Amino acid sequence: MIELEHVVKNFHADKNNAIHAVNDVSLTINDGDIFGIIGFSGAGKSTLVRCINLLERPDSGSVRINGVEMTKLKPRELYKARTKIGMIFQQFNLMPSRTVFQNVAYPLKDMTKDEIKSKVRELLALVEIGEKENAYPSELSGGQKQRVAIARALANDPDILLCDEATSALDPQTTGAILQLLKDLNKKLGLTIVVITHEMEVVKNICRKAAVMDAGKIIESGDVFTIFSDPQHPVTRNFVRTTSNLSKIETLIKDDSPMVQLKPGELMARLVYIRADVSEPLISYASREFDIEINIILADVEIVAGAMVGGTVVIFNGPRERINRAIEYYRSKDIRVEVIKDAGA
């Protein structure tokens, strides 16, 4: 278990000006979890993850891993503790003059040549790049380089893997493959994985829990479904909008698109799922039950953490009393209803 309590890390541009990179952060990450820390550039997330393995030493606060207070360890003890914390980076950090085999073997200091050979080949097979052991980094694609970096990070059989923007330099297809690899490693090895990213798509695809950072602080945290379905902080809502097709409705309204022109009495609303077990045919049921037309303008529904997240933008047409009853029905089903335009107001 990773436990951070009131962690503070400042950087000083000069003696009069301090940058509060991490500002009183408390966080708990359970063993075997895949935990995302997300924020815009400059939010402090990369500094925070470096405080976990003390690559950045906090100015104050507590960092405990499996009950051990990392900030109180002596240099030799800290070095030993770090061997159980692997880390991968956006730019891979491979040594260009060494082969794939040599890069992965680099952390293996106390093994015989035969043990190193066996271990490296086992790791390369695990990340599905065994055929490249004699290649140099310059001969690899971005995804292959990251697989080598992951293999090297696993060389000392760590309990924790820290991923600092590990997919930011990759194309979407390769990103998906690397995220799937991380999920597989989490299952096979029981790794606790901490993912630092500015991409909500990454959190959505791999993480079970997440925290959102802004200006050095944790502004929202919880399970990924709740963060996506019912974000509380404006910064979180902005992140969620970047991954949702529903946000396009604002552009259509601004452009006065014919798609969003309302007839007298009509009402346009965004319906958003905020419960994990929504599986009923809610649009068709409400249309029949309340004898109104419900026209879908936009829809964006996907599976996050095993449940449906997203919703639809619809136009209600019919007597206002029936429309209001339909809206109340949706709210009773834990569907958030946001009125966007009302031609009957």
URPE-V884118 format. One record per backbone hydrogen bond with DSSP energy under -1.0 kcal/mol. CO is the residue of the C=O (numbers start at 1). NH is the residue of the N-H. If there is no record, write none. Layout:
# URPE-V884118
CO | NH
CO | NH
This chain:
# URPE-V884118
1 | 66
2 | 29
3 | 64
4 | 27
5 | 62
7 | 25
8 | 59
8 | 60
9 | 22
11 | 19
17 | 13
17 | 14
19 | 11
19 | 21
22 | 9
25 | 7
27 | 4
29 | 2
30 | 33
33 | 193
34 | 208
34 | 209
35 | 195
36 | 211
37 | 197
38 | 213
40 | 43
43 | 216
44 | 48
45 | 49
46 | 50
47 | 51
50 | 55
50 | 56
60 | 8
62 | 5
63 | 70
64 | 3
65 | 68
68 | 65
69 | 72
70 | 73
74 | 78
75 | 79
76 | 80
77 | 81
78 | 82
81 | 84
82 | 85
84 | 159
84 | 160
86 | 162
88 | 164
89 | 92
91 | 93
95 | 98
99 | 103
100 | 104
101 | 105
102 | 106
105 | 108
107 | 109
112 | 116
113 | 117
114 | 118
115 | 119
116 | 120
117 | 121
118 | 122
119 | 123
120 | 124
121 | 125
122 | 126
123 | 127
124 | 129
125 | 128
129 | 132
130 | 133
132 | 135
133 | 101
135 | 100
136 | 139
137 | 140
141 | 145
142 | 146
143 | 147
144 | 148
145 | 149
146 | 150
147 | 151
148 | 152
149 | 153
150 | 154
152 | 155
154 | 157
159 | 192
160 | 86
161 | 194
162 | 88
163 | 196
165 | 168
167 | 170
171 | 175
172 | 176
173 | 177
174 | 178
175 | 179
176 | 180
177 | 181
178 | 182
179 | 183
180 | 184
181 | 185
182 | 186
183 | 187
184 | 188
185 | 189
192 | 161
193 | 35
194 | 163
195 | 37
196 | 165
197 | 39
199 | 203
200 | 204
201 | 205
202 | 206
203 | 207
208 | 224
209 | 36
210 | 222
211 | 38
212 | 219
212 | 220
214 | 217
216 | 23
217 | 214
220 | 212
222 | 210
223 | 227
224 | 228
225 | 229
226 | 230
233 | 237
234 | 238
235 | 239
236 | 240
237 | 241
238 | 242
240 | 243
241 | 244
245 | 248
246 | 249
247 | 250
248 | 252
249 | 253
250 | 254
251 | 255
252 | 257
253 | 256
257 | 260
258 | 261
263 | 266
266 | 343
267 | 316
268 | 340
268 | 341
269 | 314
270 | 338
271 | 312
272 | 336
280 | 282
281 | 285
282 | 286
283 | 287
284 | 288
285 | 289
286 | 290
287 | 292
293 | 317
295 | 315
298 | 313
300 | 311
302 | 309
304 | 307
307 | 304
309 | 302
310 | 273
311 | 300
312 | 271
313 | 297
313 | 298
314 | 269
315 | 295
316 | 267
317 | 293
319 | 323
320 | 324
321 | 325
322 | 326
323 | 327
324 | 328
325 | 329
326 | 330
327 | 331
328 | 332
330 | 335
331 | 334
334 | 274
336 | 272
338 | 270
341 | 268
